[in-house]
Amino acid sequence: MAPVLALKAVTLAHGRRVLIDRADLTLGRGTLTLLAGGNGQGKTTLLRALMGLHPLQGGEIQISGKTPRRARCLTGYMPQDRRLPAPQMTGRAFLAASWHGTRFGLPGWGQNLKSALQACLALTGSEKLVDQPLSQLSGGERQRVFLSGALLDSPCFLVLDEPLSGMDTQWQSEILAMLQARCRETGMAVLMSCHGIEAALSYADHVLSIDSQKLELRDAAL
Ligand SMILES: Nc1ncnc2c1ncn2[C@@H]1O[C@H](COP(=O)(O)OP(=O)(O)OP(=O)(O)O)[C@@H](O)[C@H]1O
């Protein structure tokens, strides 16, 4: 079976500035990996490249054996830039519009969507948040609603860019425990960037560090 994520000699840059130079990497099913690195090292750029949103200067990325664009239906993504699509929109309408990514922004309200949405809201403790306008939620609450959306299509690969920012320590622990359990139970793999990885280490299998254009994968227990 193809690994969930495979990078072969991947080079990423912004203009002439190379951020990652000919990196190889493999992540397997059911693993939770923390992406670490100082400001400006290229974490967001790497995660965007995994979603097919940033071009490669060289090399190849495969997600479950497919190119990032072809693997869209297999991936869930929570970007770092979380500007509100429409401040008065409720979380429920926002999430309904993103279900399956095939609705051209039009919400669907069938029973399948309702059940899938309810399950994801329960995972993130967002049931009581989704019927309020997004603009009236706190930063940490909004993060949980957006995380529900990333989980909505039961992805095999979940890419999260600083999902814990703005959450209090209690919610950070609950979300990390939930993600760890989903990895174990469903085989989903998670790659998530976060600053201050110490608090998250006990939930993770690996730490992927970006430093001086290199990627290094290590066991989280070391
Ligand atoms: N659109 C852009 N055009 C040019 N340079 C960019 C662009 N976006 C980011 N950069 C630069 O690329 C580098 C890496 O940015 P990136 O956002 O990937 O870093 P990061 O590791 O996620 O940082 P942080 O921890 O601060 O979020 C930074 O030096 C940044 O200034």
The ligand as a MOL file (V3000), in Angstrom:
LIG
                    3D

  0  0  0     0  0            999 V3000
M  V30 BEGIN CTAB
M  V30 COUNTS 31 33 0 0 0
M  V30 BEGIN ATOM
M  V30 1 N 3.8310 35.0700 -0.8820 0
M  V30 2 C 5.1080 35.1560 -0.5060 0
M  V30 3 N 6.0040 35.7800 -1.2960 0
M  V30 4 C 7.3020 35.8670 -0.9350 0
M  V30 5 N 7.8100 35.3530 0.2150 0
M  V30 6 C 6.9580 34.7260 1.0190 0
M  V30 7 C 5.5700 34.5860 0.7130 0
M  V30 8 N 4.9650 33.8910 1.7120 0
M  V30 9 C 5.9360 33.6270 2.6100 0
M  V30 10 N 7.1260 34.1230 2.1870 0
M  V30 11 C 8.3890 34.0020 2.8990 0
M  V30 12 O 8.7590 32.6480 2.9330 0
M  V30 13 C 9.3120 32.3170 4.2100 0
M  V30 14 C 8.5830 31.1350 4.8020 0
M  V30 15 O 7.2390 31.5240 5.1020 0
M  V30 16 P 6.2460 30.5090 5.8180 0
M  V30 17 O 4.9870 31.2510 6.0520 0
M  V30 18 O 6.1870 29.2610 5.0290 0
M  V30 19 O 7.0170 30.2320 7.1790 0
M  V30 20 P 6.5310 29.5520 8.5330 0
M  V30 21 O 7.5730 28.5690 8.9330 0
M  V30 22 O 5.1550 29.0210 8.3730 0
M  V30 23 O 6.5300 30.7760 9.5210 0
M  V30 24 P 5.6600 31.1190 10.8610 0
M  V30 25 O 6.1400 30.1870 11.9360 0
M  V30 26 O 6.0220 32.5180 11.1480 0
M  V30 27 O 4.2060 30.9410 10.5120 0
M  V30 28 C 9.2370 33.5890 5.0690 0
M  V30 29 O 10.4950 34.1800 5.1140 0
M  V30 30 C 8.2560 34.4460 4.3390 0
M  V30 31 O 8.5850 35.8090 4.4600 0
M  V30 END ATOM
M  V30 BEGIN BOND
M  V30 1 1 1 2
M  V30 2 1 2 3
M  V30 3 2 2 7
M  V30 4 2 3 4
M  V30 5 1 4 5
M  V30 6 2 5 6
M  V30 7 1 6 7
M  V30 8 1 6 10
M  V30 9 1 7 8
M  V30 10 2 8 9
M  V30 11 1 9 10
M  V30 12 1 10 11
M  V30 13 1 11 12
M  V30 14 1 11 30
M  V30 15 1 12 13
M  V30 16 1 13 14
M  V30 17 1 13 28
M  V30 18 1 14 15
M  V30 19 1 15 16
M  V30 20 2 16 17
M  V30 21 1 16 18
M  V30 22 1 16 19
M  V30 23 1 19 20
M  V30 24 2 20 21
M  V30 25 1 20 22
M  V30 26 1 20 23
M  V30 27 1 23 24
M  V30 28 2 24 25
M  V30 29 1 24 26
M  V30 30 1 24 27
M  V30 31 1 28 29
M  V30 32 1 28 30
M  V30 33 1 30 31
M  V30 END BOND
M  V30 END CTAB
M  END
